[in-house]
Amino acid sequence: MCDLTIQGHHIEVTGSIRDAANEKMQKLKLLNTGTRAALTFKQEGLQFEVHLVYHVKDKEIVAKKTHADLYVAMNQAFDTVHRQLRKAKPNHKVKKRVLAPDTEAEEVGVFG
């Protein structure tokens, strides 16, 4: 189970922010079970900065996004981590289709 820590600097972490972050975490957990994650929100003037660190067993993935809308910055950070996890995980669903050679050879000729 992945433990999510949410912090806010110069911003209050409301219930709706926490709910949106937990919803995004559920999508990441489906792709890869991380050991822990840290999400930090920071407001600098009119810009919001979201810093997401997602720990998996052999590495950590870090995403830092800035935007005027807090939810857009959070979505971008989670999307970045999601893309990195998909790159690291091989796609086992794709199977190469191998066709057996045709045993009956067709004769090619000029008929006239």
C-alpha positions in Angstrom: 0.0 0.0 0.0 1.3 3.4 -0.9 1.3 6.1 1.8 0.5 9.6 0.5 1.7 12.6 2.4 0.2 16.0 1.5 1.6 19.3 2.6 0.9 22.9 1.8 3.2 25.9 2.1 1.4 29.2 2.2 -1.8 27.4 1.2 -4.3 25.4 3.1 -4.9 21.8 1.9 -8.7 21.6 1.8 -10.8 18.5 1.6 -11.4 18.9 -2.1 -7.7 19.2 -2.8 -7.0 16.1 -0.7 -9.8 14.2 -2.5 -8.5 15.1 -5.9 -5.0 14.0 -5.0 -6.2 10.7 -3.6 -8.2 10.1 -6.8 -5.1 10.7 -8.9 -3.1 8.4 -6.5 -5.6 5.5 -7.1 -4.8 5.7 -10.9 -1.1 5.5 -10.2 -1.5 2.6 -7.9 -3.2 0.6 -10.7 -0.1 1.1 -12.8 2.6 0.5 -10.2 2.4 0.0 -6.5 4.7 2.6 -5.0 6.0 2.4 -1.5 5.2 6.1 -0.6 4.5 9.4 -2.2 4.9 13.1 -1.1 2.8 15.9 -2.6 3.6 19.5 -1.7 1.7 22.6 -2.7 3.2 26.0 -2.7 1.8 29.4 -3.6 4.1 32.1 -4.9 2.1 35.2 -5.8 -0.5 34.1 -8.5 1.3 30.9 -9.3 0.9 27.5 -7.7 3.8 25.0 -7.6 3.1 21.3 -7.2 5.9 19.0 -6.3 5.2 15.3 -6.4 7.7 12.6 -5.4 6.6 9.0 -6.0 8.8 6.2 -4.6 8.9 2.8 -6.1 11.1 0.0 -4.8 14.1 0.7 -7.0 13.8 4.5 -7.7 11.9 7.6 -7.2 10.1 9.7 -9.8 9.9 13.5 -9.2 7.6 15.9 -11.0 7.5 19.7 -10.4 4.8 21.8 -12.2 3.8 25.4 -11.9 0.5 26.9 -13.1 -2.0 29.6 -12.3 -4.6 26.9 -11.5 -3.7 24.6 -8.6 -5.7 21.7 -10.0 -4.1 22.0 -13.5 -0.6 21.9 -11.9 -1.5 18.9 -9.8 -2.9 17.1 -12.9 0.2 17.8 -14.9 2.5 16.5 -12.0 0.5 13.3 -11.8 0.4 12.9 -15.6 4.2 13.2 -15.7 4.7 10.5 -13.0 2.2 8.3 -14.9 4.1 8.6 -18.1 7.4 7.8 -16.4 5.9 4.7 -14.8 4.5 3.6 -18.2 7.9 4.0 -19.7 9.5 1.9 -17.0 6.9 -0.9 -17.2 7.1 -3.1 -20.2 3.8 -3.7 -22.0 3.0 -7.3 -21.6 -0.3 -7.1 -23.4 1.2 -6.6 -26.8 2.0 -10.0 -28.4 3.8 -10.3 -31.8 1.8 -12.2 -34.3 3.8 -14.9 -36.0 2.4 -16.4 -39.1 3.3 -20.0 -40.0 4.8 -20.4 -43.4 2.4 -21.6 -46.0 2.9 -25.3 -46.6 1.2 -25.4 -50.0 3.2 -23.5 -52.5 1.4 -21.8 -55.3 2.7 -22.3 -58.8 3.4 -19.2 -60.7 3.5 -19.4 -64.4 2.3 -18.0 -67.7 -0.8 -19.7 -69.1 -1.5 -19.1 -72.5 
